[in-house]
Amino acid sequence: MRGAPLELRSPSAPDIVFEEQSASTDDVDRSVSLASTAAKASGWAACGPRDRAQVLHRWADLVDAHLEEIATLEALLGSRPYHEATARDVRVVGMALRLFAAYAETHESAVTATPHRQLSYTRDMPYGVVAAIAPWNFPLILSAWKFAPALAAGNAVVLKPSEMTPFSILRVAELGVEAGLPEGLFNILPGDGGTGQALVRHPGVDTVSFTGSTATGALVMAEAAAHGLKPVSLELGGKGAQLVFADADNLDHVADLIVRGITYNSGQVCFAGSRLIVQAPVRDKLLARIEQRMDRLVAGPTWQEVSLPPIISPAQLARIEQIVATALSQGAKLLRGGEPLADAERRCFFQPTILQSADVDNVAYREEIFGPVLLLDTFERFEEGIAKANHPDFGLAASVYTSNLNAALAAADQLDSGTIWINHWGRAADMTSPFGGVRRSGFGKDMGRAGYQKYLKTKSVWVERADLQ
């Protein structure tokens, strides 16, 4: 049985179209079976962690050596500018492979306290076959966050990239085989939602790691529960708060970070700082600086050094436009932007937009927009700022700007998000910090030691020692 045909269209050049076949249910079955067989036949899980680490290091070296080629593939079908993909995205793949190779080499189990005639210890074992589902907004980075730790821990991986952006990760997978990764251990299944559903449901899949929308994450969780009670890790949507106190140092720098937080990748970021909550005395000063910086942003194709790359598809652009229109009809005030940018090449861009609304029932407050749309609100007292920054549904990431150390630490304690940045926004190059959310933003962690540990299951062993005669 053949899967449905897929049309892949470059958002930077809509006339560039590729045709691909979505993986069928038979393809899913073969891929999972191949991964399971390869894991057992190769002895990947049983071999020493240093042997696995050597393969991952060679793989990282090959990724680095093919940086420009992989970045070109990333920029071709996605929204990631080539200059950013070469400076960051491709390099993150190599960094992740090396980091999790190090975790594999240094991982320790525990010997627990027992009476002297007993021995109790734990063994951390790979699950087996990991189903990994990655989104389109950062195809390389968010795939690497999954396959690098899963393979380092001794698992086999079947990865379904977004049907819109499969090219770059396919090339990375080829380099893995060249580096010595056993064939069949890491499989890529291009396909749509039906492919992902079949993968999650497959009885040969032992655990699932998903990054994407909250709605789809709920479906993945339900399918995993209904088809084997498989453990699931979900990294989902966000409505990140940017909480600015009046004593924040250097409003110019704060404005830089806030604009980057909502316009980076044209707002197509799960941890985008999409809600600005600013203390009233500095509202106008900060807002003027933000608008100045938004005026300087440049829209264009991913192969140019632009600050506003294309929205991924006409459907996504229409969704952003509809949410903004609905927000305005529900009482939000438009401070700037609010419409798509005209483009002679039929590319999709949306104006950097600022809406003002304190209504928690407004759609712009309730829903993840996934575009360069900033929602503005103000506060007077510390407690009020914290209350407004805590979203009732989402809790992925938040930023706090203040020169008061006590206020910064108190805010970090009271904000209910998986990550809190103090006087900063965005993931740093260092990947030892775990990342993940709470409530509708998901559960489980990527990166850091927690991002390695989740691909291992713990077995407890109890030994009763006989008396010596």
C-alpha positions, 0 to 999 in steps of 0.5 A: 500500500502506498501512502498519500502524495505530499507536496513540499513547497518552499516558503521562500520560493513558492514556485519550487515544489517537490513531490514526495510519498507519505509513509504508509501504515506498511512503511511504519510497520517495516520501519519499526520492525527494522529498528527493533531487529537492528537494535538486537542484531547490532548489540547497540544497547549491550555494547559499552557506552564508550563504543556508542559515544565514538560513533556519535562523535564521528557522526557529529564530525560529519555533520560539522563537515557538511554544515553548509549543505545541511543548512541549505536543505534546512533553509529550502523548505522551512522558515530558518534563514540560511545564515542562522542555520549555519551559525546555530541550527546545524551546529546544535546537532553536532553539539547534541550528539557530543553532549549525550555521548558524554552523558552515556559515558558518565551515567551512573546507577545507584546502590541503595542502603540495605542491611549488610546481608542484602544488596540492592541496586538499580540498572537503567536500561533503554526502552527499545524503540523510540517513536519521535515526532518533530515539528516544522519550525526548527526541524534540525534542532528539535529532531536532535533533541530527540534522536541524540539522547535516545540513541546515546542511551542505547535505543533504536529510533523511528523519527517522523519529521514534519511533512513540510520539512523532511530534507535536512534530517534525512541527510543527517541520518545518512551521515549517521550510517556513514559514521558507523551507526548500525543500519536500521537503528535510526529510521526516518518516516516522512509523512502526515498526521496519519503516519504519526498516528500509525507510529504511535499506535504501533505495538513495537513502539516502546515510548513516544517523544512528541513536540508540536501543538497542544491539540495534537499532543493530547491526541498523541497522549490518548493514542499512546494510552489506548495502544499499550500504555506507552510512556509519553514526553510532550513539549507543546505550545506556550504563551510566554510572559515577558514581565518587565519591572520599572527598575529594569536596567537598560530599557534599550537592551530589554526592548531588543530582547522583547522584540527578538522574543516575539519576532525570532523566526517570525514568531514561529517559536513555542517559547516565544515571548508573546505577552508583554506585561510591563509595570506602568511607569515605564510602559510608554518608554519601553513601547516606543523602543519596541516599535522603533525596533520592529520598524527596522525588521526586514522580511525576505527569503531564507537565503538572505540575512533577514530578520523576518523569514517567511511564515511557513505556509498560506494556511498558517498565515491565514490562521494568524490573520484570523486570530488577530481579526477575532481578537480585535472583534473581541475588544483588543486594541491594535497598536501597530501592524495587524495585517499580512505583508504584501509580497510580489513573490507570493511569500507569506509574511505578517507585520510585527503586531502589537495588541493591547488587551487585558481580557483573559477571554480574548482569543489572543490571550487564550491561543498560541498564535505562532506569529509575530503578534505581541499582546500588551498589558500593564501592572502596578504591584509585584503581586499583580504582575506575577498574577498576570504573567501566570497563564491559566493554561500554558507554562512553557517559558517566561522572562523577568526583567529587573535590577532587584535580585530579591524580586527576580528570585521571588518571581522565579519561584512564583512563576509557574513555567518550566523555564524562567529567564532572568534579564534574558530571553531564549535558549542559550548554546549551552544544552545542559539546562533541561527544557519542558513545560507544565499544564497545556505546555506538556510534560517531560524534559528535553536536553540536560541530564533529564533529557537523557534519563527519559529514554531509560527505564529503571530496573531494581535488583535485590540480592539476598546473600546466604550465610557462609558456613 
